[in-house]
Amino acid sequence: MDIRTEKTRRSIYNAFICIRSRKPLEKLTVKELCEKAQINKSTFYVYYKDVYDLSDKIESEIVSSIIKSLGSADDIFDKPKEFTRNLFIAYSSQSSLIKTIFSGSRSERLPDKIEDALKEMIFSSHPKFKDSKEKNLFITFSVYGGYYTYINNPNYTLDEVVDFISSMTEKLLK
């Protein structure tokens, strides 16, 4: 990728994060974003259809980063405690970005995207799992149950929440 393209995308990304930390996505305009990024609207439209397209691409980058940090797809079933710990360490390492990008109307999208990406990773190495009711339900429960337990219990330390979630996922597989 050409350095000018990279600088332009980085400028758009940084402007988006800055504005998004103060405003819901629905109130963010391309005009405002372009002013902050110091680019023309036509330049923005070379890369993105609208602010929702930009948000979706940033969300996908975050999810991809989280999934890449998890290791083997087999770990969710073979080492559920370790897998869960790695997942929540990945969430925690990007928590400020997650809180900004997946706020407001976008808050439900993180677990949705994590589940989709996780299933894609697992099913690509184990196609037979795609038809397994137990595997599908376990993945969904692990992602959503763990995520909402983590998000809705800020009074506890990360270690306390992750230890609890990890032990629950391990018990489920027994």
C-alpha positions in Angstrom: 0.0 0.0 0.0 1.2 3.4 -0.9 2.3 5.7 2.0 -0.2 8.4 1.1 -3.0 5.9 1.1 -1.9 4.7 4.5 -1.6 8.2 5.9 -5.1 9.1 4.6 -6.6 6.0 6.1 -4.8 6.5 9.4 -6.1 10.1 9.5 -9.7 9.0 8.8 -9.4 6.3 11.5 -7.9 8.7 14.1 -10.6 11.3 13.4 -13.3 8.7 13.6 -12.1 7.4 17.0 -11.8 11.0 18.3 -15.3 12.0 17.2 -16.8 8.6 18.1 -15.6 8.9 21.6 -17.8 11.9 22.1 -20.8 11.1 19.8 -23.0 8.3 18.8 -22.4 6.9 15.3 -25.8 8.2 14.2 -24.9 11.8 14.8 -21.4 11.6 13.2 -21.3 13.1 9.7 -18.9 12.6 6.9 -18.4 16.3 6.7 -17.4 16.5 10.4 -15.1 13.5 10.0 -13.4 15.0 6.9 -12.8 18.3 8.6 -11.2 16.5 11.6 -9.1 14.3 9.3 -8.3 17.3 7.0 -9.4 15.6 3.8 -12.0 16.2 1.2 -15.3 14.4 1.2 -14.4 12.9 -2.2 -11.3 11.3 -0.6 -13.4 9.7 2.1 -15.7 8.2 -0.4 -12.8 6.6 -2.3 -12.3 4.4 0.8 -15.8 4.1 2.4 -19.4 4.2 1.5 -20.4 6.1 4.6 -19.6 6.3 8.3 -21.4 3.0 9.0 -19.1 1.3 6.4 -16.1 2.8 8.2 -17.4 1.7 11.6 -18.0 -1.8 10.3 -14.4 -2.0 8.9 -12.9 -0.8 12.2 -15.2 -3.3 14.2 -13.9 -6.1 11.9 -10.3 -5.1 12.5 -10.8 -5.2 16.3 -12.5 -8.6 16.1 -9.8 -10.0 13.8 -7.2 -8.9 16.3 -9.0 -10.6 19.1 -9.5 -13.8 17.2 -5.8 -13.9 16.1 -4.7 -13.6 19.7 -6.7 -16.8 20.7 -4.4 -19.4 19.3 -5.8 -22.7 18.1 -9.5 -23.2 17.3 -9.3 -26.5 19.2 -8.6 -24.7 22.5 -12.2 -23.7 23.0 -13.1 -27.5 23.4 -9.7 -28.9 24.5 -8.6 -26.2 26.9 -11.7 -24.1 27.6 -10.3 -22.5 30.7 -7.2 -21.3 28.9 -9.2 -20.3 25.8 -11.6 -18.2 27.9 -8.8 -16.5 29.7 -7.1 -15.6 26.4 -10.4 -14.2 25.0 -10.9 -11.9 28.0 -7.3 -10.8 28.1 -7.8 -9.9 24.4 -11.0 -8.0 25.3 -9.3 -6.2 28.2 -6.2 -5.3 26.1 -8.5 -3.3 23.7 -11.1 -2.2 26.2 -10.9 1.5 25.6 -11.2 1.1 21.8 -14.0 -1.5 22.3 -15.9 0.9 24.6 -15.6 3.7 21.9 -16.4 1.7 18.8 -19.0 -0.7 20.2 -21.0 1.9 22.2 -24.6 3.0 21.8 -26.4 1.3 19.0 -23.3 -0.7 18.2 -23.0 -2.4 21.6 -24.6 -5.7 20.5 -22.2 -6.1 17.6 -19.1 -7.2 19.4 -20.4 -10.5 20.7 -22.2 -11.1 17.3 -19.0 -10.5 15.4 -16.8 -12.5 17.8 -19.2 -15.5 17.6 -19.3 -15.3 13.8 -15.5 -15.1 13.5 -14.9 -17.8 16.1 -17.3 -20.2 14.3 -15.6 -19.4 11.0 -12.2 -20.2 12.5 -13.5 -23.4 14.2 -15.6 -24.7 11.3 -12.8 -24.1 8.8 -10.6 -26.6 10.7 -13.5 -28.8 11.8 -16.3 -28.7 9.2 -18.1 -31.6 11.0 -18.7 -29.2 14.0 -20.9 -27.0 11.9 -23.7 -29.5 12.2 -23.2 -30.2 15.9 -25.9 -28.7 18.0 -23.8 -29.1 21.1 -20.7 -27.4 19.6 -22.8 -24.5 18.2 -24.6 -23.9 21.5 -21.4 -24.1 23.5 -19.7 -21.5 21.3 -22.7 -19.2 21.5 -23.1 -19.6 25.3 -19.3 -19.1 25.8 -19.2 -15.9 23.8 -22.4 -14.3 24.9 -22.6 -15.6 28.5 -18.9 -14.8 29.1 -19.1 -11.4 27.4 -22.1 -10.1 29.3 -20.9 -11.5 32.6 -17.6 -9.6 32.0 -19.3 -6.4 30.9 -22.0 -6.3 33.5 -19.8 -7.0 36.5 -17.4 -4.1 36.8 -17.3 -4.3 40.6 -15.1 -7.4 40.4 -11.6 -7.6 39.2 -10.8 -8.9 35.8 -9.2 -12.0 37.3 -12.3 -12.8 39.5 -14.6 -12.5 36.5 -12.4 -14.4 34.1 -11.7 -17.2 36.7 -15.5 -17.6 37.2 -16.3 -17.6 33.5 -13.4 -20.0 32.8 -14.5 -22.5 35.4 -18.1 -22.4 34.2 -17.1 -23.1 30.5 -14.8 -25.9 31.7 -17.7 -27.4 33.8 -20.0 -27.2 30.8 -17.8 -29.4 28.7 -17.6 -32.1 31.4 
